[in-house]
Amino acid sequence: MNKNLLLLSIVVPVYNEEEVIEEFNRRLVNTFSKTDIKYEVIYVNDGSNSQTSKILRKIADSAKNIRLIELSRNFGHQIAVTAGLDYSSGEIVVVIDADLQDPPEIILQMIDQWRNGYKVVYGIRRNRKENIFKRMAYYSFYRLLQNFSKVYIPPDSGDFSLMDRQVVNMLVAMPERNRFVRGLRSWVGFKQIGIEYDRDERFAGKSKYSLSKLFLLASDGVVNFSITPINMISNIGLFLFVSSILAAIFLIIWRISNFKILGHMPSDVQGFTTLAVLLLFFSGVQLLSVGIIGQYIGRIYDESKQRPKYIVENELGFSKSKNNLIFGDQRGAQEVKTSGEIL
């Protein structure tokens, strides 16, 4: 492959970004206007409102190398990224959000690293300009994930990345419905490198990732790439079991010896308060344990249903219809190309 004559696909998931999408497209086009890189832009409309959809259709009609996938409803950010990867045909694929917090100009640096032999080039957020609560949440999440996961997932790296076609093919072929793309990207391995950059504030509009959605994303990351929570339950259960035996032995000795502890004899302690506290404690541990196990069982249930990951309502700008991918399932993954033509 001639790395000077590459084909690039840029996947952009979009959800209600009518205030920023035109500026994003302008900056993206300007980034490549002085290069000889052939590229396509694949916007994935993840069930946005009518105004965003109207603007995206206008953008898709403005150039032959701009495509649009419209999903039938909001399937979530990670699934929208997955749809874009399924439809991509470039020898390398970039994933970037449309909110302009991740600067499109960094893509050229990523391409340089790919030419140096790296299969994955991911962005590392050096500084964030979000509020302190989000910064703390992101910091805690990545450190928690790093401690739990058996796969090294670089801290402070998001979905903004460049991937070689070989890596993309691996991701497309994976059957998981509960996707955590940056984790899957790390799991496949290959030669990877990060590029640091300062993450800007949103150009306009509001973040679509609320704290509750970030919590769900963190849950997907931990549960999909680690069984540490299950092991923790086992360890807690073993600790409580051993502790209860030791406590029982101590109480028996105390009763038999009839000595004072903190000025109280065994007959002075009725035990109702202690019993209530212990009952609440063990009930809480049991419910927490059942909840954690339920997270794993729920994902098994989702996978067993074998529903498609997404449903495509419309596709615009593609030279050939990709109806084999319309249900976002393995039927499409079987026909992934090693490279494709970008008009």
Beta strands, then each sheet from edge to edge (+ up, - down):
strand 1: 7-14
strand 2: 38-45
strand 3: 66-71
strand 4: 92-95
strand 5: 120-127
strand 6: 157-164
strand 7: 192-198
strand 8: 312-316
sheet 1: 7+ 5+ 6- 4+ 1+ 2+ 3+ 8-
end
